[in-house]
Amino acid sequence: MSESSLLAKSALFAPLSPEERKLLEHTMQLRQHEKDAYLFFEGDRAEWLILVVEGRVKMIKHSESGRETILSTFGPGQIVGEVGVLVGDHYPATAQALEPAITLSLRRDAYAELVRTHPELAWALIVELGRRLQTAHEKLRSFAVEKVERRVARVLLRMANTAGERLENGSVRITVPLSRQDIADMAGTVVETAIRTMSKFQKQGLIESRGGYIVLLQPHQLVAIAEEL
């Protein structure tokens, strides 16, 4: 897949014409990142808007005790670091590659000029930020009132939706290796609880582990758990 088609699938650049996207590619820097490599750290100067081309990237924050919390994950066609770039200050969280990744980076001043000359990009940005704000609110509500089983099921389904590969008999393999700690962080619980919940799902025949990857054997049953009132 070319960078041009990826820019077309990005919510922030889709309003541009194919010719404009092609010109924009030449101003962006292509970078490769090994698994676990950091794209930027919380507190770094927000100088780059980053588009994920291949692989997946997670946004994380660390507590004073060093505990990591995964805020969100991003895959091909998605933008990372836009909040810091818009504020023009520092990145509010750390970005780390979940797996080997390739990114295209655009300097903050170049993006600001692009928005000034293409007002339709401003609305695209507002819609994207609104969507992420809504997702953040839903996560906060989930952490406050929902059972752990429901939250873990939602994490698995969300990852299957964004990084899933359909297998035989309707099962889905999550193509990003996830540790129990990763799942605990995304579900807003402790790792011991995540381990117990995942073990329960395995005993129920809902999931299994194959070669270090989680496979959803009965996605429809997980949907029922995730949507249970």
C-alpha atoms as a printed R data frame, in Angstrom:
    type eleno elety resid chain resno       x       y      z
1   ATOM     1    CA   MET     A     1   0.000   0.000  0.000
2   ATOM     2    CA   SER     A     2   1.449   3.376 -0.986
3   ATOM     3    CA   GLU     A     3   1.781   6.375  1.284
4   ATOM     4    CA   SER     A     4  -0.694   8.191 -0.958
5   ATOM     5    CA   SER     A     5  -3.464   5.690 -0.305
6   ATOM     6    CA   LEU     A     6  -2.644   5.740  3.411
7   ATOM     7    CA   LEU     A     7  -2.978   9.517  3.503
8   ATOM     8    CA   ALA     A     8  -6.335   9.130  1.799
9   ATOM     9    CA   LYS     A     9  -7.479   6.788  4.569
10  ATOM    10    CA   SER     A    10  -6.298   9.116  7.326
11  ATOM    11    CA   ALA     A    11  -9.137  11.203  8.755
12  ATOM    12    CA   LEU     A    12  -6.858  14.226  8.924
13  ATOM    13    CA   PHE     A    13  -5.678  14.131  5.297
14  ATOM    14    CA   ALA     A    14  -8.617  12.573  3.437
15  ATOM    15    CA   PRO     A    15 -10.078  15.995  2.436
16  ATOM    16    CA   LEU     A    16  -6.985  16.740  0.305
17  ATOM    17    CA   SER     A    17  -6.959  15.931 -3.401
18  ATOM    18    CA   PRO     A    18  -4.771  13.032 -4.627
19  ATOM    19    CA   GLU     A    19  -2.352  15.564 -6.117
20  ATOM    20    CA   GLU     A    20  -2.103  17.470 -2.855
21  ATOM    21    CA   ARG     A    21  -1.509  14.283 -0.891
22  ATOM    22    CA   LYS     A    22   1.241  13.272 -3.292
23  ATOM    23    CA   LEU     A    23   2.976  16.625 -2.821
24  ATOM    24    CA   LEU     A    24   2.578  16.334  0.935
25  ATOM    25    CA   GLU     A    25   4.323  12.951  0.992
26  ATOM    26    CA   HIS     A    26   7.532  14.602 -0.177
27  ATOM    27    CA   THR     A    27   7.590  16.826  2.917
28  ATOM    28    CA   MET     A    28   7.123  13.912  5.343
29  ATOM    29    CA   GLN     A    29   9.937  11.849  6.834
30  ATOM    30    CA   LEU     A    30   9.743   8.047  6.618
31  ATOM    31    CA   ARG     A    31  10.988   6.322  9.785
32  ATOM    32    CA   GLN     A    32  11.318   2.695 10.876
33  ATOM    33    CA   HIS     A    33  10.900   1.602 14.502
34  ATOM    34    CA   GLU     A    34  11.803  -1.714 16.111
35  ATOM    35    CA   LYS     A    35   9.375  -3.400 18.505
36  ATOM    36    CA   ASP     A    36   9.319  -1.551 21.863
37  ATOM    37    CA   ALA     A    37  11.147   1.448 20.366
38  ATOM    38    CA   TYR     A    38   9.925   4.858 21.546
39  ATOM    39    CA   LEU     A    39   8.636   7.347 18.982
40  ATOM    40    CA   PHE     A    40   8.611  10.125 21.570
41  ATOM    41    CA   PHE     A    41   8.400  10.539 25.337
42  ATOM    42    CA   GLU     A    42   5.918  12.393 27.502
43  ATOM    43    CA   GLY     A    43   7.259  15.916 27.956
44  ATOM    44    CA   ASP     A    44   9.234  15.993 24.679
45  ATOM    45    CA   ARG     A    45   8.717  19.013 22.468
46  ATOM    46    CA   ALA     A    46   5.770  18.284 20.163
47  ATOM    47    CA   GLU     A    47   7.490  18.981 16.859
48  ATOM    48    CA   TRP     A    48   6.086  16.152 14.712
49  ATOM    49    CA   LEU     A    49   2.664  14.903 13.668
50  ATOM    50    CA   ILE     A    50   3.084  11.168 13.054
51  ATOM    51    CA   LEU     A    51   1.137   8.906 10.674
52  ATOM    52    CA   VAL     A    52   1.395   5.156 11.223
53  ATOM    53    CA   VAL     A    53   2.122   3.385  7.916
54  ATOM    54    CA   GLU     A    54   2.737  -0.162  9.148
55  ATOM    55    CA   GLY     A    55   2.582  -1.867 12.538
56  ATOM    56    CA   ARG     A    56   0.926  -0.602 15.693
57  ATOM    57    CA   VAL     A    57   1.830   2.052 18.248
58  ATOM    58    CA   LYS     A    58   0.572   2.504 21.804
59  ATOM    59    CA   MET     A    59   0.214   5.715 23.797
60  ATOM    60    CA   ILE     A    60   1.164   5.221 27.440
61  ATOM    61    CA   LYS     A    61   1.575   7.118 30.681
62  ATOM    62    CA   HIS     A    62   3.625   6.091 33.708
63  ATOM    63    CA   SER     A    63   2.677   6.662 37.320
64  ATOM    64    CA   GLU     A    64   5.191   7.843 39.919
65  ATOM    65    CA   SER     A    65   5.652   4.199 40.920
66  ATOM    66    CA   GLY     A    66   6.499   3.318 37.315
67  ATOM    67    CA   ARG     A    67   3.273   1.513 36.464
68  ATOM    68    CA   GLU     A    68   2.381   1.783 32.789
69  ATOM    69    CA   THR     A    69  -1.129   2.590 31.610
70  ATOM    70    CA   ILE     A    70  -2.038   2.145 27.937
71  ATOM    71    CA   LEU     A    71  -4.243   5.041 26.849
72  ATOM    72    CA   SER     A    72  -4.883   3.869 23.292
73  ATOM    73    CA   THR     A    73  -3.373   2.046 20.324
74  ATOM    74    CA   PHE     A    74  -2.967   3.200 16.726
75  ATOM    75    CA   GLY     A    75  -2.626   1.269 13.471
76  ATOM    76    CA   PRO     A    76  -2.049   2.005  9.777
77  ATOM    77    CA   GLY     A    77  -3.670   5.230  8.618
78  ATOM    78    CA   GLN     A    78  -4.001   6.686 12.119
79  ATOM    79    CA   ILE     A    79  -2.341   9.791 13.511
80  ATOM    80    CA   VAL     A    80  -0.242   9.925 16.699
81  ATOM    81    CA   GLY     A    81   0.763  13.046 18.630
82  ATOM    82    CA   GLU     A    82  -1.793  15.501 17.271
83  ATOM    83    CA   VAL     A    83  -2.771  16.883 20.699
84  ATOM    84    CA   GLY     A    84   0.747  18.033 21.529
85  ATOM    85    CA   VAL     A    85   1.191  19.423 18.034
86  ATOM    86    CA   LEU     A    86  -2.024  21.444 18.258
87  ATOM    87    CA   VAL     A    87  -1.149  22.902 21.636
88  ATOM    88    CA   GLY     A    88   2.326  23.623 20.318
89  ATOM    89    CA   ASP     A    89   3.933  22.584 23.546
90  ATOM    90    CA   HIS     A    90   4.840  19.065 24.688
91  ATOM    91    CA   TYR     A    91   3.538  15.562 24.087
92  ATOM    92    CA   PRO     A    92   1.138  14.644 26.932
93  ATOM    93    CA   ALA     A    93   2.023  10.926 26.799
94  ATOM    94    CA   THR     A    94   4.668   8.513 25.480
95  ATOM    95    CA   ALA     A    95   4.389   6.673 22.138
96  ATOM    96    CA   GLN     A    96   5.945   3.214 21.827
97  ATOM    97    CA   ALA     A    97   5.899   0.629 19.044
98  ATOM    98    CA   LEU     A    98   3.892  -2.476 19.941
99  ATOM    99    CA   GLU     A    99   5.554  -4.236 17.008
100 ATOM   100    CA   PRO     A   100   7.973  -3.240 14.208
101 ATOM   101    CA   ALA     A   101   6.455  -0.095 12.716
102 ATOM   102    CA   ILE     A   102   6.917   2.406  9.899
103 ATOM   103    CA   THR     A   103   5.744   5.993 10.229
104 ATOM   104    CA   LEU     A   104   5.552   9.188  8.201
105 ATOM   105    CA   SER     A   105   6.241  12.378 10.163
106 ATOM   106    CA   LEU     A   106   5.171  15.937  9.340
107 ATOM   107    CA   ARG     A   107   6.637  18.961 11.104
108 ATOM   108    CA   ARG     A   108   4.262  20.952 13.267
109 ATOM   109    CA   ASP     A   109   4.736  24.220 11.372
110 ATOM   110    CA   ALA     A   110   4.117  22.455  8.043
111 ATOM   111    CA   TYR     A   111   0.874  20.985  9.366
112 ATOM   112    CA   ALA     A   112  -0.228  24.342 10.787
113 ATOM   113    CA   GLU     A   113   0.335  25.968  7.396
114 ATOM   114    CA   LEU     A   114  -1.555  23.145  5.700
115 ATOM   115    CA   VAL     A   115  -4.581  23.747  7.936
116 ATOM   116    CA   ARG     A   116  -4.441  27.499  7.285
117 ATOM   117    CA   THR     A   117  -4.500  26.961  3.525
118 ATOM   118    CA   HIS     A   118  -7.040  24.108  3.632
119 ATOM   119    CA   PRO     A   119  -9.779  25.007  6.168
120 ATOM   120    CA   GLU     A   120 -11.584  21.717  5.510
121 ATOM   121    CA   LEU     A   121  -8.743  19.975  7.356
122 ATOM   122    CA   ALA     A   122  -9.673  21.875 10.521
123 ATOM   123    CA   TRP     A   123 -13.144  20.332 10.515
124 ATOM   124    CA   ALA     A   124 -11.670  16.870  9.862
125 ATOM   125    CA   LEU     A   125  -9.450  17.393 12.892
126 ATOM   126    CA   ILE     A   126 -12.377  18.515 15.070
127 ATOM   127    CA   VAL     A   127 -14.332  15.377 14.118
128 ATOM   128    CA   GLU     A   128 -11.356  13.124 14.877
129 ATOM   129    CA   LEU     A   129 -10.685  14.758 18.247
130 ATOM   130    CA   GLY     A   130 -14.383  14.574 19.103
131 ATOM   131    CA   ARG     A   131 -14.393  10.855 18.353
132 ATOM   132    CA   ARG     A   132 -11.376  10.286 20.577
133 ATOM   133    CA   LEU     A   133 -12.885  12.373 23.378
134 ATOM   134    CA   GLN     A   134 -16.064  10.288 23.204
135 ATOM   135    CA   THR     A   135 -13.994   7.103 23.394
136 ATOM   136    CA   ALA     A   136 -12.111   8.473 26.417
137 ATOM   137    CA   HIS     A   137 -15.396   9.288 28.177
138 ATOM   138    CA   GLU     A   138 -16.700   5.783 27.477
139 ATOM   139    CA   LYS     A   139 -13.524   4.283 28.957
140 ATOM   140    CA   LEU     A   140 -13.841   6.378 32.117
141 ATOM   141    CA   ARG     A   141 -17.450   5.297 32.552
142 ATOM   142    CA   SER     A   142 -16.455   1.689 31.944
143 ATOM   143    CA   PHE     A   143 -13.707   1.828 34.573
144 ATOM   144    CA   ALA     A   144 -16.104   3.329 37.124
145 ATOM   145    CA   VAL     A   145 -19.189   1.129 36.835
146 ATOM   146    CA   GLU     A   146 -18.621  -1.961 34.680
147 ATOM   147    CA   LYS     A   147 -17.509  -5.442 35.704
148 ATOM   148    CA   VAL     A   148 -13.973  -6.504 34.866
149 ATOM   149    CA   GLU     A   149 -15.168  -9.326 32.586
150 ATOM   150    CA   ARG     A   150 -17.043  -6.806 30.458
151 ATOM   151    CA   ARG     A   151 -14.066  -4.464 30.272
152 ATOM   152    CA   VAL     A   152 -11.642  -7.239 29.303
153 ATOM   153    CA   ALA     A   153 -14.076  -8.519 26.660
154 ATOM   154    CA   ARG     A   154 -14.284  -5.017 25.219
155 ATOM   155    CA   VAL     A   155 -10.492  -4.744 25.097
156 ATOM   156    CA   LEU     A   156 -10.227  -8.031 23.205
157 ATOM   157    CA   LEU     A   157 -12.977  -7.067 20.758
158 ATOM   158    CA   ARG     A   158 -11.512  -3.610 20.202
159 ATOM   159    CA   MET     A   159  -8.078  -5.076 19.445
160 ATOM   160    CA   ALA     A   160  -9.650  -7.710 17.171
161 ATOM   161    CA   ASN     A   161 -11.450  -4.947 15.298
162 ATOM   162    CA   THR     A   162  -8.326  -2.846 14.769
163 ATOM   163    CA   ALA     A   163  -5.684  -5.594 14.478
164 ATOM   164    CA   GLY     A   164  -7.569  -8.823 13.827
165 ATOM   165    CA   GLU     A   165  -7.155 -11.574 11.258
166 ATOM   166    CA   ARG     A   166 -10.152 -13.811 10.556
167 ATOM   167    CA   LEU     A   167  -9.358 -17.525 10.734
168 ATOM   168    CA   GLU     A   168 -11.307 -20.735 10.228
169 ATOM   169    CA   ASN     A   169 -14.740 -21.260 11.794
170 ATOM   170    CA   GLY     A   170 -15.176 -17.559 12.424
171 ATOM   171    CA   SER     A   171 -12.374 -17.256 14.976
172 ATOM   172    CA   VAL     A   172 -10.215 -14.103 14.978
173 ATOM   173    CA   ARG     A   173  -6.511 -13.829 15.791
174 ATOM   174    CA   ILE     A   174  -5.249 -10.560 17.267
175 ATOM   175    CA   THR     A   175  -2.088  -9.940 15.247
176 ATOM   176    CA   VAL     A   176  -0.440  -7.818 17.953
177 ATOM   177    CA   PRO     A   177   1.184  -9.778 20.807
178 ATOM   178    CA   LEU     A   178  -0.509  -8.655 24.037
179 ATOM   179    CA   SER     A   179   0.763  -9.431 27.515
180 ATOM   180    CA   ARG     A   180  -1.591  -9.839 30.468
181 ATOM   181    CA   GLN     A   181  -0.205  -6.538 31.723
182 ATOM   182    CA   ASP     A   182  -1.182  -4.847 28.445
183 ATOM   183    CA   ILE     A   183  -4.712  -6.176 28.814
184 ATOM   184    CA   ALA     A   184  -4.864  -5.093 32.460
185 ATOM   185    CA   ASP     A   185  -3.733  -1.579 31.549
186 ATOM   186    CA   MET     A   186  -6.289  -1.204 28.761
187 ATOM   187    CA   ALA     A   187  -9.077  -2.618 30.939
188 ATOM   188    CA   GLY     A   188  -8.213  -0.424 33.916
189 ATOM   189    CA   THR     A   189  -7.479  -3.259 36.336
190 ATOM   190    CA   VAL     A   190  -4.530  -4.994 37.967
191 ATOM   191    CA   VAL     A   191  -2.625  -7.755 36.216
192 ATOM   192    CA   GLU     A   192  -3.755 -10.440 38.684
193 ATOM   193    CA   THR     A   193  -7.403  -9.717 37.861
194 ATOM   194    CA   ALA     A   194  -6.663  -9.700 34.134
195 ATOM   195    CA   ILE     A   195  -4.962 -13.089 34.448
196 ATOM   196    CA   ARG     A   196  -7.960 -14.556 36.299
197 ATOM   197    CA   THR     A   197 -10.399 -13.147 33.743
198 ATOM   198    CA   MET     A   198  -8.409 -14.399 30.762
199 ATOM   199    CA   SER     A   199  -8.106 -17.838 32.398
200 ATOM   200    CA   LYS     A   200 -11.877 -17.864 32.896
201 ATOM   201    CA   PHE     A   201 -12.427 -17.005 29.219
202 ATOM   202    CA   GLN     A   202 -10.038 -19.808 28.220
203 ATOM   203    CA   LYS     A   203 -11.849 -22.366 30.389
204 ATOM   204    CA   GLN     A   204 -15.136 -21.268 28.815
205 ATOM   205    CA   GLY     A   205 -13.677 -21.888 25.351
206 ATOM   206    CA   LEU     A   206 -13.948 -18.234 24.341
207 ATOM   207    CA   ILE     A   207 -10.250 -17.612 23.682
208 ATOM   208    CA   GLU     A   208  -6.930 -19.422 23.408
209 ATOM   209    CA   SER     A   209  -3.273 -18.569 22.935
210 ATOM   210    CA   ARG     A   210  -1.477 -19.643 19.746
211 ATOM   211    CA   GLY     A   211   2.186 -18.876 19.325
212 ATOM   212    CA   GLY     A   212   2.032 -15.904 21.666
213 ATOM   213    CA   TYR     A   213  -1.084 -14.408 20.048
214 ATOM   214    CA   ILE     A   214  -4.630 -14.328 21.417
215 ATOM   215    CA   VAL     A   215  -7.304 -16.009 19.303
216 ATOM   216    CA   LEU     A   216 -10.981 -15.223 19.861
217 ATOM   217    CA   LEU     A   217 -12.692 -18.588 19.360
218 ATOM   218    CA   GLN     A   218 -16.217 -17.312 19.947
219 ATOM   219    CA   PRO     A   219 -16.282 -13.567 19.218
220 ATOM   220    CA   HIS     A   220 -20.088 -13.492 19.372
221 ATOM   221    CA   GLN     A   221 -19.997 -14.746 22.969
222 ATOM   222    CA   LEU     A   222 -17.495 -12.038 23.874
223 ATOM   223    CA   VAL     A   223 -19.808  -9.472 22.275
224 ATOM   224    CA   ALA     A   224 -22.609 -10.751 24.528
225 ATOM   225    CA   ILE     A   225 -20.367 -10.320 27.578
226 ATOM   226    CA   ALA     A   226 -19.217  -6.857 26.464
227 ATOM   227    CA   GLU     A   227 -22.789  -5.659 25.908
228 ATOM   228    CA   GLU     A   228 -24.315  -7.302 28.963
229 ATOM   229    CA   LEU     A   229 -26.379  -4.838 31.001
